[in-house]
Amino acid sequence: MVSLLGLATALPPHRLEQADVAAIARRKFAKSFARFPKLADVFVNSGIERRYSVRPLEWFDAPHDWSERTQAYLDGASELFVAAAAAALKRAGVAAREVDVIVTVSSTGIATPSLEARVGQRLGLRANAVRVPLFGLGCAGGVSGLATAARLARAEPGEVVLVVVVELCTLAFRGDRDDKADVISTALFGDGAAAAVLRAETQPSKAKPRIGAAGEHTWPGTLDIMGWSVDPIGFGVVLSRSLPKFVEQRFAAPARRFVKSAKMCKPRFICHPGGAKVLDAVETALALKTGTLADEREVLRGHGNMSAPTVMFVLDRALKRGLPGAAVLSALGPGFTASFLALEAGRG
């Protein structure tokens, strides 16, 4: 069994109120708003009140090229990595020097050497710790990263695996492009990080949550639903307007297959809150009462969509409130892929 020894989240210092972001967006995307007046509604109907960023709001008023965005990513992601990892290790009661494997998940910037190499000495990680950086998972990265870390823990029982998920979505805000997807992403995305400490144990503590089966489903012919384009300025968001309807119609089947294959009985779903419409679509797909995904909506309201770490914020909230029984972590990301992970809550 793989025990979840500790889980923690971290936020950057700059708080972005949705109303202030909307005001800047109206200036930046004036042509888009003129052609599509209803675009303004996305800031009101997103279910988001505030988000957090590694850069202050005024930073986005000026143009920034790829090199400037990359430096902002390296600086901000490194700080969040250390903050989230240190907090998770403290909660787990594990020293950084005891970590055997580090899984780093991030898709909103490019770092070579990767983030764990840049901050390892500062954090106190051993020089011979194994490094496993993962890129390209997008919003599914939190669930898929935890699943990968759990598999590595099972391969070497007793070893400590640290997984750190860092995404700086705001650095991809593009005022130079005239695309509806850019307006929508400006209304949805924020920055954040989360970390977890795992260990496979022959006699796990019943008080600690335990990670079970993992699964994924990738739908053929769906590469254009979500992802990045790349140009000299930076990343450009690819986000299809068909996403909520796709989730409503196609998510239930792989979710049911995973629950059956994992031999789970009526588990609670803990989902990545990609947006208000996506949460509505997930509830419809899973035949849940409207409003069932309350923790997801609270995280979305206070933090926005932080991509990969967001589902770990929801999990942290659920665990603190007392998660009863079995749960399925789920997220959707580029591919287009659904990622699932079984979790059994601790007792006592």
Buried (B, 14 or more C-beta within 10 A) or exposed (E): BBBBBBBBBBBBEBBBEBEEBBEBBBEBBEEBBEEBEEBBEBBEEBBBEBBBBBBEBEBBEEEBEBEBBBEBBBEBBBBBBBBBBBBBBBBBEBEBEBBBBBBBBBBBBBBEEBBBBBBBEEBBBBEEBBBBBBBBBBBBBBBBBBBBBBBBBBEBEEBBBBBBBBBBBBBBBBBEBBBBBBBBBBBBBBBBBBBBBBBBBEEBBEEBBBBBBBBBBBBEEBEEBBBBEEEEBBBBBBBBEEBBEBBBEBBBEBBEEBBEEBEBEEBBBBBBBBBBBBBBBBBBBBEBEEEBBEBBBBBBBBBBBBBBBBBBBBBBBBBEEEBEEBBBBBBBBBBBBBBBBBBBBBEE
